[in-house]
Amino acid sequence: MIFVGIDALPQEGQAYVNQGLLAASFEYPTGGAEAILTALDILNGKPVTKNMKLASRVFEAKTASAKPLPAGRQQNAGGL
């Protein structure tokens, strides 16, 4: 059985991956920075995208390190 977690906090999720208790754990961004940047774009009259894909990282037991997933502020063509 393979166990995977979310919220790869350093003291928990990442530690459990390093200890072999989890096969992997995912870290998700809050979207706060993207929200502020989008609000500034709106205030400055710039066009904004309807949907955004935020960057995430996966921590895997194989490497015991973070691998970045696609970068933030990308348009999500398929919707969220």
Residue pairs with C-beta under 8 A, 6 or more apart in sequence:
2 23
3 21
3 22
3 23
4 22
4 23
4 24
4 25
4 26
5 13
5 16
5 17
5 22
5 24
5 25
5 26
6 13
6 25
6 26
6 28
7 13
7 25
7 26
7 27
7 28
8 14
8 17
8 25
8 26
8 27
8 57
8 59
8 66
13 22
13 25
13 27
13 59
14 25
14 59
16 22
16 25
17 23
17 24
17 25
17 59
17 60
17 61
17 64
18 61
18 64
20 61
22 61
23 60
23 61
24 58
24 59
24 60
24 61
25 58
25 59
26 56
26 57
26 58
26 59
27 56
27 57
27 58
27 59
27 66
28 54
28 56
29 54
29 55
29 56
29 72
31 52
31 54
33 72
34 52
34 54
34 72
34 73
37 73
38 48
38 52
41 47
41 48
42 48
49 75
49 76
51 75
51 76
51 77
51 79
51 80
52 72
52 73
52 74
52 75
52 76
52 80
53 70
53 72
53 74
53 75
53 76
53 80
54 72
54 73
55 68
55 69
55 70
55 71
55 72
56 69
57 66
57 67
57 68
57 69
58 66
58 67
58 69
59 65
59 66
59 67
60 67
